[in-house]
Amino acid sequence: MPWFYAVAERDHVLQNPTSPEKIRLLGERLRLGPQSRVLDMACGMAGPAILLASSFGCRVVGVERAHEFAAEAQQRVAAAGLSDLIEIVEGDAAAYPLEDGTYDAALCLGASFVWAGLPGTLAALGPAVRSGGHVVVGEPYWQRWPLPEEIDDDIGAVTLVETVARIESAGLTLVTLIDSSLDDWDTYEALHWRACEEWLAEHPDHPDAPGIRARCRQQRDDYLRLERGLLGWAIFAARKG
């Protein structure tokens, strides 16, 4: 089967439920500038990297395992004229060599699964950031607890308060929270639906079309029926002492 997200996210500028304005706000909150070095782990198609480099002149290293996303990231970086500021490395973020104190900010937006969850992500990225720099994660969280019985918590999310507690237990201090709006969520999810339906129309006889259709519609229905009113997502920026 074609990798599902290569189909479903082909039109996404940002592959998380956030907005360009909020990524720029993140850069402002981190006080990024031409002297800043930024690491973006599991960078996808380089949406945040392009916004940060173009807005603040910072240098970004993006690491992405999926070939489809890494190739698209390289094309988008070149098209934006930012090849001198952004380096895209195709490879497993978990295996990428990190030197202590190298970066002003280390980002992992929506991909803490790389290190089996938030605690592992913080442990991996914290040493790579200089003292006074920031570790930045984008994480889902449940807006209320306990969950309704019909919700299967297979994403491992916790409440907002517990997410912050996990960050601070790693020896970091939360300094910025940029929450996603309902509109951010709807845009992120609806782009999946459109991309899938257009791909299905373009490939009606593809042997994997039934699987793509079933997965897309199940995710759409789960979002509308259950997740839209329960699941939050936010960018958390924590300062390293």
Salt bridges, closest charged atoms under 4 A:
GLU9 OE2 - HIS192 NE2 3.03
ASP11 OD2 - ARG194 NH2 3.44
GLU72 OE2 - ARG76 NE 2.93
GLU90 OE2 - HIS67 ND1 3.16
ASP104 OD1 - ARG130 NE 2.47
GLU162 OE2 - ARG166 NE 3.66
ASP184 OD2 - LYS22 NZ 2.57
ASP186 OD2 - ARG228 NH2 2.75
GLU189 OE1 - HIS192 ND1 3.73
GLU197 OE1 - ARG217 NH2 3.17
GLU198 OE1 - ARG10 NH2 3.47
GLU202 OE1 - ARG10 NH1 3.26
ASP208 OD2 - HIS206 ND1 3.81
ASP221 OD1 - ARG220 NE 3.16
ASP222 OD1 - ARG225 NH2 3.98
